[in-house]
Each structure stands twice: as C-alpha cells, then as structure tokens.
C-alpha cells in the first residue's frame, strides 16, 4: 500500500516546517510506502525555502507543487491529481502528528472492510494558552477545528431522517478511487470543503469509518480564543452556507432576503443582550452573525448580477 499525505499550505512556513519535521520521524516497519505531497497556494513567505531545506532529508518522499489559483479546493484537487497513493490523507499545515500517524492509517485501511470508502479520525487541540477561558465550552470546539467522537470506532452511512457525522479536513482519508467515481473537491465551495465531500460521498451510497486511533493535533493560538474570532467564523459560515444551494428569490422578499433570516438575526442579537451567561451570550450572538452572513451573501450576489 502506498499512502499519500496531502498538505495544502498558504503563508504558514513555520507551521509547515514543524509538521514536516513530525513526518520525518514516521515509523513504518517497512510495511508500507508513503509520500508527502505539499501544495503551495502561491505563498509569499518562505514556504518554498522550507521545502528546499527539508527535501533532501525525505529521500524522495516529499513532493512540492505550486497552485497559483487562489482557494483551497484548487489545492486539494491538485494534490489529488498528483498523488500516487491508493490511500489519500489530508491534514492542515497548522497541525502536528505523532510518529505512528501514518502506520495507524495503514493499519486501519488494511483491517477495514472493502466497503469503507473513507475515514476520519480525531482532531485534538494543541492549546497555546496557559488557561482556556471558562466561557469556551464544548459547543465552541467545532469552530476551533476540534473533532472528537469518542474512543470507539463506528461505521457511517446515509440513513433517512438522521444527520451523519462529517469529518474535519484536518484528518480525512480516502481511497483514491472514490474521486474518480464521484469527483474531486467542489471548486465553487470555497468554505467547508471537508464536510461537502463527506456529505456527497455518503449521499452517493459510500460508507465511512470513524477511526479514533488516527489522531492529529490542531494548533489553537490565543488569538482564536476571543468572541470576535467566533463571530467572524459564524459570519463566514453564513456566507457560504448550504442554504444557497436551494435559495430562490421571491418577489415579496425584502431586498431578496427571506423574512425568517431577518427575524432570526434580530432575535438572536436581542437575546444575546439578555443572556447572563457569557457562554450563552457569545453563542447566541454567533447565530446572529450567521444570519447576517446569509444576508450579506444575498445582497452581494444581487449586486454582482446587476453589474
């Protein structure tokens, strides 16, 4: 088995260096081969210098590609096209892994049923603060890129009336054949590409496995532990929500915006002022920013059509 680990990167040369140094220490016991595929989204920092310095130490296992089209989906698809492996893994440039990361991937796929098309593992936090603010509870872990469904593996498939688990992009693994069958990353989806591909594969009848032994550690710096960071995250989420896949403008909408979106924005913003708990206050205001993001996108789309 050949495993290709794809890393899309943009202006995080120091983070990328730390991740690649983790990958230099991987233990394989000569049971499988692997390659590291770095796709650079036209970084303006020292990313290429980092690659040039580390390249000789990988003995041919590190490959570098430049993708000048801006957007992560383009990088993902370049990685898929260039990867030689039967199994394609994806992690982010601001993650760290232990020296058994690739061997665990190998073992999970070796032992998995052939019907398992893709897998996802844990994304654990690597905190860079002395103390986590008390108002940041479990419900904020998703926006911080933390994913943990426990220690027991389970199979995921589409079931009517249920909401399936969708893996995070920091730790996703696919049989390469699924991309030939169902297509690559949607290049129009500039946000939440990780959940889009999971949902698409499940909707097409593929099965997935939550594999908790496959772990990565996601760096969470202090600057991400502020209410403003969460407001911005939910606002972006609203602008690129799946809502727009089925959105239809109605003549009676206000500037193209459905009444319920305006209602939800006002309701959640008002409720945030009435919340005594900071956790609830921030979380409720996040919902207002999400609705605001939807409104911003509708207005932007309308302006673009008029131009």
N, C-alpha and C positions, 0 to 999 in steps of 0.2 A: 504494500500500500504506500502510495505517495501522498503526503499531506501538504497542501499549500496554505500557508497562513498569509492573508492579505491585510495590509495595514494602509489605510488611506490617511494622508497627513497634509497639514497646512500650517506652516509657521509655528511649529512646536518642536524645534530642533532638539532642545534639551530633553523634553519628554520622550521624543522618539529615541534618542540616544539611550536613555535609561531602559526603555522597553527592549531595544535590540540587545543591550547588554544582558538582560534577563534571558533572552533567547539564545545567547551564546552558550549558556550552561545547560541546555536541554539534555536529558538522559534518554537515550533511545534503545540501549542494549542491542543495537544492530538488528532490531526487529522491524523497522520501517525507515523509509526515507522521508525527508521533508525539505521544503523550500520556504523562504520568507520573501513575499512579494510586496515591495513598498511602492505605492502610487502617490506621487507628489502632485498636489493640485496647484502647481506653479508658485511654490513658496518664495518669499522674498528674503527669508532669513538664511541661516547656514545649514539648512536641511541637506543639501547636496554634499557639502563638506563632511557632515557627519557620516553620510553613506560612504563617501570615498575613503574615509579613515577606517571605518569598520569592515568594509567589503572584503579585504584580504583575510580577515580573521574568520570569516564564514566559509571559506574554502568552496566557493561556488554556490553556496546555499542561499545567498542574499542576492535578490534581483531588484533593480530600480527602474521605474518607468515614470515619465513626466506626462501629466494630463493637463493641458492648458485650458480646457473648457471648465469654467467655474461651476462647482456644485459637486457634492459628494456622490450622487448617483452616477455621474460620468466616471469618477474614480473607481467606484465599485465595479462598473461594467468593464473598465479597462483591466482591472485585476482579474475578473472572471475570464476575460478573453486571453490573458497572458499566462494564467496559472496552468501548470501541467498536472496537478494532482487529481486523484479520484475524489478526494475529500477537500472541500474548500472551507477554511475557517476564516472568520473575520473578527478582528479586535480593533480598538481605537488607539491612537498614538499616545493618549494620556492614561493608559492602563499599564499594569505590571502583572507578571505571571511568575509562578514558581517553576522549578526546574523539571517538574513532571507534567507540565501543562500539555505538551504535545503527545507524550506517551499515554496520558489519560484519554486524550481524543482518540488515539489509535485503538486503545482497548475498548472504549465504548462503541466505536463503529465495528470493530472486529466481532464483538459479542452481541451486537444489535440484530434484531430481525431484519431481513432484507426489505421489508415493507416500510421501514423507517427512512424517510427521505431527508429529514434534517433534525438537528438537535440544538438545544440551548442550555447553557449552564448558569451558574451563579455569577453575579457581578457584585462583589463585596466592596464596601467603602474603604478607601485609604485616606483617613482623615488627616488634615494638616492644621488642625486647631487643637488647642490644649483642652478645651471643653466645648462640647456641642451645645448650642443654645437650647434651653429647655423647651422652647415652643416648637422646635423642629421634631415632629413625631413621625411615626411610620408612614403616614399619608403623604409626606414630602419626599420619601425615598425615590419614588419613580422619577420626578423631575431632576433629582440628583444623579440619575443613571444607576441606581442600585436595584438589583433584581435578585430576589431570594424566595423561592417557593418551598423551602424546607430541605430536608436531607434524604427524602425518599423519591426515587425516580418514578415517573408516570408517563404514559402514552397520551398524546393529544391528537384528537381528530375532530372534524366538524360534526357537531350534533345540533339538531334543530332546537332552538329555544335556549341554548347555552352560549356563554361568552368564553371562547377559548383563551388559554394562556398564549401570549405573544412575546417571543423572546426579544431581548435588547441587543442592539447592534454591537455592543462591546464583547459579546461572547456568543456568536452564532456560527453554526457549522452545517454544511450542506453536502450532499452527494452532488458532484458536478453535473450529473445527468439531469437533475431537475431543472437546471437553467435552460438546457436545450429543449426540454419538454414544455416548460411553462414561461419562458422568457426571463430576461435579466431584471435588474432593478429598474423601476419606472423612472425614466429621466425627467419626467414632469413633476415628480414627487420630491421636492427639494427639502422636505422635512418629514421625519418619521418613516424613512425608507425601510427601517428594520421591521416595523410592525406591518407595513404594506406587503412585503414579500411573504411574511409568515401567513397573513390572512389569505393572500392569493393562493398559496400552495394548499392550505387547508381547504379553501373553497373548491379547489380542483381535486379533492379527494386524497391528498397526500397525508401521511401520518408523521408526527413528530415525537421526539422523546425529550422530556426534561431530564437532563443528566447532571445532577448536583455535584458530582465529583469533578467536573470540568469547571474550574474557577479562574476568574481574573479579578484584579483589584483596581478599582477606578479611583483616580486621584480626585479629592474634593478639597480645593483650596478655600481659605477663609472667605474670599470674595463671593463665593457661591452661597454662603450661609446668611443671606440678607433677604428681607421681604422683597426688595426691589428686583432681585435676581429671579425670584419665583413669579413675580408679576410679569416680567418680561418673557419668561418661559411660557406661561399660560397664554400671553398675548400672541406669541408666535404660533403656538399650538392652534389657537383660534383661526389665525390667518391661513393655516394650511390644513384645516380640519377636513375629515372625510365628508362633512356636510356639503362641501362644494361639488362632490361627485354627483349629487342628485338635486342640486339647487336649481330652482326655476323662479324667475322673477314674475310677480303678479302685478297687475295694474294698480291694485289697491295698497301695495306695499309703500312705505314711506322711504322715498329715495332708493327703492329697491330692497330695503331691509324689512324682513318679516317682523310683525308686531311682537312675536314671542321673544325674539332676540333682544329687542329694545327693552321689553319688560324684564327679562332675566338680568340684563346688565344693570338696570336701575335697582331692581330688587336686591341683588347680591351686594351692590355697593352700599345701599342703605343699611342692610343687615350687618355689614362689616363694622359700621359705627355703633351698632347696638350690642356687639359681642364683647363680653367682659374678658374672655379668654383670648390671649394673643394668638394662640394656635388657630382658633376658630375665626378670629378677625382676619388674619392673613389668608387663611384658606378660602374664606368667603369672598374676599376681595380678589383672589386669584380667579374665581369663577366669573367675576365681573370683567376682569381683564380678558378672559377667554371670549366672552360675548363681544367685548369691544374689538377684539381681533377679527371676529367674523364680520362685524360692521365695517371695519377698515378695509378688509379684502373686497367686500361687495362694492364699496364706493370706489376703490382703486380699479376694480375690473370694469366698472361702469365708465370711469374716466378714460381708461385705455380704449374702450370700444368707440367712444365718441371721438377720440383722436385718430 
